[in-house]
Every structure is written in structure tokens, then in C-alpha cells.
Amino acid sequence: MKIKYVGHACFLVTTGDGTRILTDPYEPGSFDGAVKYRPISEGADLVLVSHGHPDHNYVAGVPGSPRVVDHSGETTAGDVSIIGVPCWHDASRGSERGENIVFRIEADGLSVCHLGDLGHPLDAETAGAILPVDVLLLPVGGFFTVGNDEADGIMGALAPKLVIPMHYQTVGVDFPIAPVDVFLDGRDGVRFGHSSEVEFSPEDLPDGILVLEPANLP
């Protein structure tokens, strides 16, 4: 399995059989130009959309004609299984920013979880519906999502082997969210990939926190 960090909350997951799964595609220039990442050039067979905001749902910007999954429940595509778990974009059960869908991708003997714009700590019932998780794609910037304060509880509830941070401040997004350094400060097991991509199998899955470089920085 390969995971490429495109930018913001957008990743391209490529499975062993070549299935390409893109998460939360952003719209360049949206929010009055605050989203500065370059256009998405990666094609996909499936596009997962956690919620209906322009920095997460720009399916029109994905090359080709991918199948869109923007709902909870189970979706299958060949040997890939996707589970969508409903939750909220805020800590007020959606009254501020609406709903959010957490997706778990099952392929190649691995479980990859994309939390979308999760905005609240996980209760036991929601965590149980998401489990098991090998690789966690975790928003860490705060303000619009969970941040550093909630990270430990979420990682404890889902017990991933590998955590890849996302949705944090970079030159690609002019939002009032924290840079990844705030999340990393004082944590053990942090590695910098110095690349936008990582490839692994169940046998050689790294552990700890892996920081990937967004591929589509301006």
C-alpha cells in the first residue's frame, strides 16, 4: 500500500491491486483565496468526502470520473472495503459546522482511518465503530477540528500503530489553525519522511508519528 499526502486533508491511497482512493479533495482558491494548494492532478477510482465544505468536497477537481463515497455505511470496490462512521464537525453535535464522516479503508491486510474534520473527542461507541485502525490520518491544527488537546485521547481510543498528521497550518492554507510543530512538541517516536509518500505492507508497517510533506504546496 502507498499513501501520498497531497495537501490539507487530501491523501491518495493506492492499494496493492492498483485501486486509487482519494480523500477530501480541496478546491484551490476557495474561502476567498485562503486555500492556496495547487490543483489536484492525481486521478482516482474512488473519492471519499467527509463533509460538504469546499476544502474537502471538490470532486469536480479530480481527474477522470471517480466513484464518490460521501455517506456512512459500507462500500466495497473489488478487494477494498470502506466503512463510513457518522460523527460531527464540532463539539456541539453539528450545530456549528454540521456533520462529518470518518472513513476506514480496509485493503492489503491493513486498516487506514481518515478522520475528516472530526471536531470532538471520540466516545466509546463511535470509537468502537471505527476500530480496528492500523494507520490514522489525524487532523491536528485545531480551531475547525480537534487539535493537540484532543489528540492523545483519540490516539488512545483508536490505538493506531502509525499516525500521519494532516489539516494543519502550511503555506498552502491561510486558516487560523496551528502548524504541525504544536502537535509534535514533546512527543516521542516522531519521524520526518522528507517526502510526500510512504509505502508499506502489514509486515513492515512503521510505528509512531510520521510527518509527510504535502505534495501540492504552492
C-alpha positions in Angstrom: 0.0 0.0 0.0 1.1 3.5 -0.8 -0.1 6.7 0.9 0.6 10.1 -0.7 -0.1 13.3 1.2 -1.5 15.7 -1.5 -2.3 18.5 0.9 -4.6 19.7 3.7 -6.8 16.6 4.3 -6.3 15.1 0.9 -4.4 11.8 0.6 -4.1 9.4 -2.3 -4.2 5.7 -1.0 -3.1 3.2 -3.7 -3.7 -0.4 -2.8 -1.7 -3.4 -4.0 -4.1 -4.2 -6.8 -3.9 -0.6 -8.1 -7.1 0.8 -6.7 -6.7 4.6 -6.1 -8.6 6.2 -3.2 -8.5 10.0 -2.8 -9.7 11.6 0.4 -11.3 15.0 0.8 -10.2 16.9 -2.3 -9.9 20.7 -1.8 -10.8 23.5 -4.1 -7.8 25.7 -4.9 -8.7 29.4 -4.3 -11.7 28.6 -2.1 -12.5 30.6 1.0 -11.6 33.9 -0.7 -8.2 32.5 -1.7 -7.3 31.0 1.7 -6.7 27.6 0.1 -3.5 28.0 -1.8 -2.6 24.4 -2.6 -2.1 23.7 -6.3 -4.8 21.9 -8.2 -5.1 18.1 -7.7 -3.6 16.2 -10.6 -3.9 12.7 -9.1 -6.6 10.5 -10.7 -8.7 8.2 -8.5 -11.1 5.3 -8.7 -12.9 6.3 -5.5 -13.2 9.7 -3.8 -14.1 9.9 -0.1 -15.8 13.1 1.0 -16.1 13.6 4.8 -18.4 16.7 4.6 -19.6 19.4 2.2 -17.1 22.2 2.7 -15.0 23.4 -0.3 -11.7 22.5 1.2 -12.9 18.8 1.4 -15.5 18.1 -1.3 -14.2 19.4 -4.6 -14.8 16.3 -6.6 -15.0 18.3 -9.8 -11.3 19.0 -9.5 -10.4 15.3 -9.5 -9.4 14.0 -13.0 -11.5 11.3 -14.5 -14.9 10.0 -13.4 -14.3 8.5 -9.9 -16.9 6.9 -7.8 -17.9 9.3 -4.9 -18.5 8.0 -1.4 -19.9 10.7 0.8 -22.1 8.7 3.1 -21.8 6.4 6.1 -22.1 2.6 6.0 -20.1 0.1 4.0 -18.9 0.4 0.4 -16.9 -2.2 -1.5 -14.8 -1.9 -4.6 -13.1 -5.1 -5.6 -10.9 -6.1 -2.6 -11.3 -2.8 -0.9 -13.8 -2.2 1.8 -14.7 1.3 3.1 -16.6 1.9 6.3 -18.1 5.3 6.9 -18.9 6.3 10.5 -21.1 9.4 11.2 -19.9 11.9 13.7 -19.7 15.7 14.0 -17.6 18.7 12.7 -17.8 20.4 16.1 -18.3 19.6 19.8 -22.0 20.7 19.7 -23.3 17.7 17.7 -23.1 19.6 14.4 -24.9 22.8 15.4 -21.9 24.9 14.5 -20.4 23.2 11.4 -22.5 20.2 10.6 -21.8 16.5 10.2 -18.6 14.7 9.5 -17.9 11.2 8.3 -14.9 9.2 9.5 -13.8 6.6 6.9 -11.9 3.4 7.5 -10.3 1.9 4.4 -9.6 -1.9 4.6 -7.2 -3.2 2.0 -4.0 -5.2 1.7 -4.4 -6.5 5.2 -4.4 -3.0 6.7 -6.9 -0.5 8.1 -6.4 3.1 7.3 -8.6 5.6 9.1 -9.2 9.2 7.8 -10.9 11.3 10.4 -12.0 14.1 8.1 -12.9 17.3 10.0 -13.6 15.5 13.3 -14.4 18.2 15.8 -14.9 16.4 19.1 -13.4 13.7 21.3 -14.5 10.1 20.5 -16.9 8.4 22.8 -16.6 4.7 23.3 -19.5 3.8 20.9 -18.0 5.9 18.0 -14.5 4.6 18.6 -15.8 1.0 18.6 -17.5 1.6 15.2 -14.2 2.9 13.8 -11.9 0.2 15.1 -9.6 -1.5 14.1 -7.1 1.1 13.0 -3.5 0.5 11.8 -2.8 3.9 10.2 -4.5 7.0 11.5 -4.8 10.2 9.4 -5.3 12.7 12.1 -6.3 16.4 11.9 -4.1 18.3 14.4 -4.5 22.0 13.6 -7.4 22.7 15.9 -9.9 25.5 15.6 -12.1 23.8 12.9 -11.2 20.3 14.1 -9.7 18.5 17.0 -6.2 19.6 17.8 -3.4 18.9 20.1 -5.5 18.9 23.3 -7.7 16.0 22.0 -5.1 14.1 20.1 -3.9 11.9 23.0 -7.5 10.8 23.8 -8.2 10.0 20.1 -4.9 8.1 19.6 -5.6 6.2 22.9 -9.1 5.3 21.8 -8.1 4.0 18.3 -4.6 2.7 19.2 -3.1 3.0 15.7 0.4 1.8 15.1 1.2 4.7 12.7 -0.2 8.3 12.9 0.2 10.7 10.0 -0.8 14.3 10.9 -3.0 16.4 8.5 -5.1 19.5 8.4 -2.5 21.9 9.9 -1.1 25.3 9.0 1.2 25.4 6.0 1.9 28.0 3.3 -0.8 26.2 1.4 -3.7 27.3 3.6 -4.4 30.6 5.3 -6.6 29.4 8.0 -6.3 30.1 11.8 -5.0 26.6 12.5 -1.8 25.5 14.2 1.3 24.2 12.5 2.2 20.6 12.9 5.0 21.6 15.3 2.4 22.3 18.0 1.2 18.7 17.8 4.7 17.3 17.7 6.2 19.2 20.6 7.3 16.9 23.3 6.1 13.7 21.6 8.3 10.6 21.2 8.5 8.5 18.1 8.3 11.3 15.6 9.9 10.8 12.2 10.0 13.1 9.2 9.5 11.4 5.9 11.1 14.2 3.8 8.7 13.0 1.1 5.0 13.2 0.3 4.8 9.4 0.0 5.2 6.3 2.1 4.8 2.6 1.1 4.4 -0.4 3.4 2.9 -3.8 4.0 1.5 -5.3 7.2 4.9 -6.8 7.8 6.9 -3.6 7.6 4.4 -1.0 8.8 6.3 1.6 10.8 5.1 2.8 14.2 5.0 6.2 15.8 4.2 9.5 14.1 5.3 10.1 10.5 5.2 13.6 9.1 4.8 13.7 5.3 5.4 16.7 3.2 2.3 18.0 1.3 3.0 17.3 -2.4 0.9 20.3 -3.7 2.3 23.2 -1.8 2.2 26.4 -3.8 
